Amino acid sequence: MAVRIAIIGFGVVGQGLVEIMRDKGEILRQQDGLDIQIVAVCDTVKGSVYHPQGLDAKLLLQAIQSTGSLDSYPESAGLVRGRDSVSTIRDTDADVIVEATWTNLETGEPAITHIRTAFHAGKHVVTSNKGPVALAYKELKSLADAGGLLWGIEGTVMSGTPALRLGTTALAGCTIQAVRGILNGTTNFILTRMEDGATYTEALAEAQRLGYAEADPTADVEGYDALGKLLILAAVVFDHPITAHQVSRQGITHLTPQDIQHARAQGKRWKLIAELQRTDDGVQARVAPQMIDLAHPLAGVSGATNAITYVTDLLGEVTLVGPGAGRRETGFALLSDLLEIHRISA
């Protein structure tokens, strides 16, 4: 039985998922019994297409690559153009909404509205968008549960690396006392290059050239991106939602080559660490550069790679290392959630 999806937002992440479907669709059908059928794609800039009998993944990608617009997707009988996002979610016959719009950590919109609309319409949701999970997890999870619906959010913390499933499923039975991790690849790349002798300014410029850092890198280098991921971990893994105002935050812009050398002399290495700690009063959270002992697994994580360490009562420290961003990596996160919905619903 096909899983019918509507993709809301057709940027890097949405296209990454469709590329995987184009390249591995037959393998997924044979290996996992998962037949994904794209019935709609809607993007505020690129346009909107819907066909109840399904859209062709290859043609969707060709339209974007050739003109940057879904307006060039080939005409066919039954094809509908021009629906807005809410209509696409509410009025098409998709089973699952793939919410892949831009992240807004101030309001969570438009993604919160999209997900709320989907749940009211009786549809499952998968998303890599941090905003709704960081800001409205309790409300949206309650809506999903009330409707017997599933909400896949694996890609919101470490892209396709299963950081959330590790904490919520694989470590079930353990009490997780703390979580700490390298949750932003841009800052880790910059600090790695500073270890190699570059200044902060030089390392940032290189990160921007390679596409790791935005033209305005504030969200990364000042710790806001990592802070948003801490909000998600607090809500999902600790079942203790917190707000951004409850997180102590410091970025890496003040670090100098002298600081790097000082850490090296002590057998340590600077990393931007996002950390949650259970306390008698609830949860303590902070994002800040820390000097990590070279013997710790987090110290060996270099470049744009991410890592997370769960501190547990039964296993001690468990560390997971993997990519935290990327087109196909995040596309895979959405696919893994679709597979989970397929398994549970089968």
matplotlib code that plots the C-alpha trace (Angstrom):
import matplotlib.pyplot as plt

x = [0.0, 1.4, 2.2, 0.9, 2.8, 2.5, 5.7, 5.4, 8.6, 10.7, 14.1, 17.3, 15.6, 12.5, 14.6, 17.0, 14.1, 12.8, 16.3, 16.5, 13.0, 14.1, 17.3, 16.2, 12.4, 12.6, 15.0, 12.7, 9.7, 11.6, 13.6, 11.2, 7.9, 7.6, 6.0, 6.1, 3.8, 4.2, 0.8, 1.6, 4.5, 3.9, 6.5, 5.7, 8.4, 8.6, 4.9, 2.5, 1.4, -1.0, -2.1, -4.2, -2.5, 0.9, 3.8, 7.0, 10.1, 12.4, 10.2, 9.8, 13.6, 14.1, 11.6, 13.5, 16.9, 15.8, 13.7, 13.7, 9.9, 7.3, 5.4, 7.5, 6.4, 4.7, 1.0, -1.2, -4.9, -5.9, -2.9, -3.8, -1.6, -1.6, -2.9, -1.5, 0.2, -2.9, -5.1, -2.5, -2.4, -6.1, -7.7, -5.4, -5.5, -2.1, -1.7, 1.5, 2.6, 6.3, 6.9, 10.1, 9.8, 12.4, 13.1, 11.9, 13.0, 11.2, 7.6, 7.8, 5.7, 4.5, 5.5, 3.4, 0.3, 1.1, 1.5, -1.6, -3.6, -2.4, -3.3, -6.7, -7.1, -6.2, -2.8, 0.6, 3.5, 7.3, 9.5, 13.1, 12.0, 13.3, 10.8, 7.6, 9.4, 11.4, 8.5, 5.3, 6.2, 3.7, 0.7, 1.4, 2.3, -1.0, -2.9, -1.2, -1.8, -5.5, -6.0, -4.0, -1.4, 2.4, 4.8, 8.3, 10.9, 14.2, 15.9, 15.5, 18.6, 21.4, 19.9, 19.9, 22.0, 19.5, 20.1, 16.5, 15.9, 19.0, 17.7, 14.0, 14.2, 17.6, 18.3, 14.8, 15.2, 18.1, 17.7, 19.4, 21.1, 22.7, 23.1, 25.9, 26.9, 28.4, 25.2, 26.4, 28.7, 29.6, 31.2, 32.9, 34.5, 35.7, 37.2, 38.9, 40.4, 41.6, 43.3, 45.2, 46.4, 43.7, 42.2, 38.5, 38.0, 39.9, 38.1, 34.7, 35.5, 36.5, 33.3, 31.3, 33.2, 32.5, 28.8, 29.0, 28.2, 25.6, 26.5, 25.1, 26.6, 25.0, 22.7, 25.6, 28.5, 26.5, 25.0, 21.3, 21.1, 22.5, 20.2, 17.2, 18.3, 18.6, 15.0, 14.1, 16.2, 14.7, 11.1, 11.5, 14.2, 13.7, 10.0, 10.7, 10.0, 12.0, 12.2, 15.2, 15.3, 16.2, 19.3, 22.6, 24.2, 27.7, 29.1, 32.6, 33.4, 35.6, 38.0, 41.5, 44.5, 46.0, 42.9, 43.4, 47.1, 46.2, 43.8, 46.4, 49.0, 46.6, 45.8, 42.4, 40.4, 37.8, 34.3, 31.0, 29.0, 25.2, 24.4, 21.4, 21.7, 18.9, 18.7, 16.5, 14.6, 14.2, 16.7, 19.8, 20.7, 23.6, 25.4, 29.1, 32.6, 34.3, 37.8, 37.3, 39.9, 41.5, 40.6, 36.8, 35.1, 33.7, 37.2, 38.0, 35.0, 36.4, 35.2, 31.5, 30.6, 28.1, 28.1, 26.0, 26.7, 24.0, 25.1, 23.0, 22.8, 23.1, 25.6, 27.5, 28.3, 27.0, 28.3, 26.9, 28.8, 27.6, 26.6, 24.4, 23.3, 23.2, 20.8, 20.7, 21.5, 18.4, 16.4, 17.3, 16.0, 12.6, 12.8, 13.6, 10.5, 8.4, 9.7, 8.7, 5.2, 5.0, 6.1, 3.7, 0.8, 1.2]
y = [0.0, 3.4, 6.1, 9.3, 12.4, 16.2, 18.2, 21.7, 23.6, 22.5, 23.9, 21.9, 19.5, 18.7, 18.2, 16.0, 13.7, 13.6, 12.8, 9.8, 8.6, 9.0, 7.0, 4.4, 4.1, 0.6, -0.6, 0.9, -1.0, -4.3, -4.0, -2.2, -2.6, 1.2, 2.7, 6.5, 8.4, 12.2, 13.7, 17.3, 19.8, 23.4, 26.1, 29.8, 30.8, 27.8, 27.2, 24.4, 21.2, 18.4, 15.3, 12.6, 9.9, 11.1, 13.2, 12.0, 12.6, 12.9, 15.5, 17.5, 17.8, 18.5, 21.4, 23.0, 22.4, 23.8, 26.8, 27.1, 26.8, 24.1, 26.0, 24.1, 20.7, 19.0, 19.4, 16.3, 15.5, 16.0, 18.2, 21.1, 24.1, 27.1, 25.7, 27.5, 25.5, 25.3, 24.1, 21.6, 20.2, 20.2, 19.5, 17.0, 13.2, 12.9, 10.6, 12.3, 15.9, 16.5, 20.0, 21.3, 25.0, 27.4, 27.4, 30.3, 30.0, 33.2, 32.3, 28.8, 30.0, 29.1, 25.5, 25.5, 26.4, 23.8, 21.0, 22.1, 22.1, 18.6, 17.1, 18.7, 17.2, 13.7, 13.5, 12.3, 14.8, 14.4, 17.5, 18.6, 22.1, 23.0, 25.8, 23.8, 21.3, 23.9, 26.2, 24.2, 20.6, 19.9, 21.4, 19.7, 16.3, 16.5, 17.2, 14.2, 11.9, 12.9, 12.0, 8.8, 10.4, 10.2, 13.1, 12.4, 14.9, 13.0, 15.5, 18.5, 17.9, 16.1, 15.7, 12.0, 11.0, 9.4, 11.5, 11.6, 7.9, 7.1, 9.1, 8.1, 4.5, 2.8, 4.0, 3.3, 1.8, 4.1, 7.3, 10.0, 12.4, 14.7, 15.4, 17.3, 17.6, 19.4, 20.3, 22.9, 21.9, 25.5, 26.3, 23.0, 23.5, 27.0, 25.7, 22.8, 25.3, 27.5, 24.5, 24.3, 27.8, 30.0, 33.0, 33.2, 35.6, 33.4, 30.2, 31.9, 33.1, 29.6, 28.1, 30.6, 29.7, 26.0, 26.7, 25.7, 29.2, 31.7, 35.2, 36.3, 33.6, 34.9, 32.0, 29.6, 31.4, 33.0, 29.7, 30.3, 27.2, 25.0, 26.6, 25.7, 22.1, 22.1, 23.2, 20.2, 17.8, 19.1, 18.7, 15.3, 13.4, 15.0, 15.6, 19.0, 21.9, 25.0, 28.4, 30.2, 32.5, 29.6, 28.7, 30.4, 31.1, 32.2, 31.9, 31.4, 34.9, 35.9, 33.0, 33.8, 31.8, 32.3, 30.6, 27.7, 27.4, 27.6, 24.7, 22.7, 23.2, 21.6, 18.6, 20.0, 21.4, 24.0, 22.9, 24.7, 22.5, 22.4, 20.9, 19.8, 18.6, 17.2, 19.1, 18.9, 21.9, 20.6, 21.1, 23.4, 24.3, 26.1, 26.6, 27.8, 27.0, 24.5, 23.1, 19.3, 16.8, 15.2, 11.7, 12.5, 11.3, 14.8, 16.2, 14.0, 15.3, 17.5, 19.6, 20.0, 16.8, 16.7, 14.5, 13.9, 12.2, 10.8, 10.4, 7.5, 5.5, 2.1, 2.5, 5.6, 7.8, 6.9, 9.0, 9.1, 10.8, 11.7, 14.4, 17.2, 18.8, 18.4, 17.9, 14.1, 13.7, 15.7, 14.1, 10.8, 12.0, 12.5, 9.1, 7.4, 9.0, 7.9, 4.4, 4.5, 5.6, 2.9, 0.2, 1.4, 1.8, -1.5]
z = [0.0, -1.0, 1.5, -0.1, 0.8, 0.3, 0.6, 2.0, 1.2, -1.8, -0.9, -0.1, 2.3, 0.3, -2.8, -0.9, 0.0, -3.6, -4.9, -2.5, -3.7, -7.3, -6.8, -4.2, -4.7, -6.1, -3.4, -0.7, -2.2, -2.3, 0.8, 3.2, 1.5, 1.4, -1.7, -1.4, -3.7, -4.0, -4.6, -4.0, -3.7, -2.5, -2.1, -1.6, -4.2, -6.6, -7.0, -6.3, -8.1, -7.1, -8.8, -7.1, -9.1, -8.1, -9.3, -10.9, -8.7, -11.7, -13.4, -10.2, -9.9, -13.6, -13.3, -10.5, -12.0, -15.4, -14.4, -10.6, -10.7, -10.5, -13.2, -15.7, -14.4, -17.4, -17.9, -17.6, -17.2, -13.6, -12.6, -10.3, -9.9, -7.6, -4.2, -1.2, 1.7, 3.9, 1.1, 0.0, 3.5, 4.1, 0.7, -1.0, -0.4, 1.2, 4.2, 5.4, 5.3, 4.9, 6.5, 5.0, 5.2, 6.7, 10.4, 12.5, 16.1, 17.1, 16.2, 14.7, 11.8, 9.2, 10.2, 13.4, 11.4, 8.8, 11.4, 13.4, 10.2, 9.3, 12.6, 12.5, 9.1, 10.4, 8.7, 10.0, 9.8, 9.4, 9.6, 9.9, 11.0, 14.5, 15.2, 15.9, 18.1, 20.0, 20.6, 20.5, 21.1, 24.0, 22.1, 18.8, 20.3, 22.3, 19.0, 17.3, 20.2, 20.4, 16.8, 16.9, 14.5, 14.3, 14.3, 13.0, 14.1, 13.9, 11.6, 13.9, 16.0, 14.0, 10.6, 9.6, 12.5, 14.9, 18.0, 19.2, 18.6, 20.6, 23.6, 23.4, 22.1, 22.2, 25.7, 27.0, 30.6, 31.4, 33.3, 31.2, 33.7, 31.2, 27.5, 26.0, 22.4, 19.4, 17.7, 15.2, 12.4, 11.4, 14.7, 14.9, 11.5, 12.5, 15.8, 13.9, 11.4, 14.3, 15.8, 12.4, 12.8, 11.2, 12.9, 13.7, 10.8, 8.4, 9.5, 9.2, 5.6, 4.7, 6.2, 4.1, 0.9, 1.5, 2.2, 5.9, 7.1, 5.9, 4.8, 8.2, 10.5, 13.7, 14.4, 14.3, 15.8, 18.6, 19.6, 18.7, 16.4, 19.2, 21.7, 19.6, 19.5, 23.3, 23.6, 21.5, 23.5, 26.8, 25.5, 23.8, 25.7, 29.2, 28.9, 30.4, 28.0, 28.6, 26.9, 25.3, 28.2, 30.5, 28.5, 29.2, 25.8, 24.7, 21.2, 19.9, 18.4, 21.3, 21.0, 19.9, 18.7, 22.1, 23.7, 21.3, 22.3, 26.0, 25.7, 23.7, 26.4, 28.9, 26.7, 25.8, 22.8, 22.5, 21.4, 21.4, 23.8, 24.2, 27.5, 29.5, 33.1, 35.4, 38.7, 41.7, 40.3, 36.8, 34.0, 33.7, 30.1, 28.5, 25.3, 25.6, 24.4, 26.7, 26.9, 26.4, 27.5, 24.4, 25.8, 25.6, 22.4, 21.7, 21.5, 18.5, 16.5, 13.8, 10.8, 10.3, 12.0, 15.0, 18.1, 21.1, 24.5, 26.7, 30.4, 31.8, 35.0, 33.4, 30.6, 31.6, 28.7, 25.2, 22.3, 18.8, 16.0, 12.5, 10.1, 11.4, 8.2, 4.5, 1.6, 1.5, 5.2, 6.2, 3.4, 4.9, 8.3, 6.7, 5.0, 8.3, 9.8, 6.9, 7.3, 11.0, 10.2, 7.6, 10.1, 12.8, 10.5, 8.6]

ax = plt.figure().add_subplot(projection="3d")
ax.plot(x, y, z, "-o")
ax.set_aspect("equal")
plt.show()
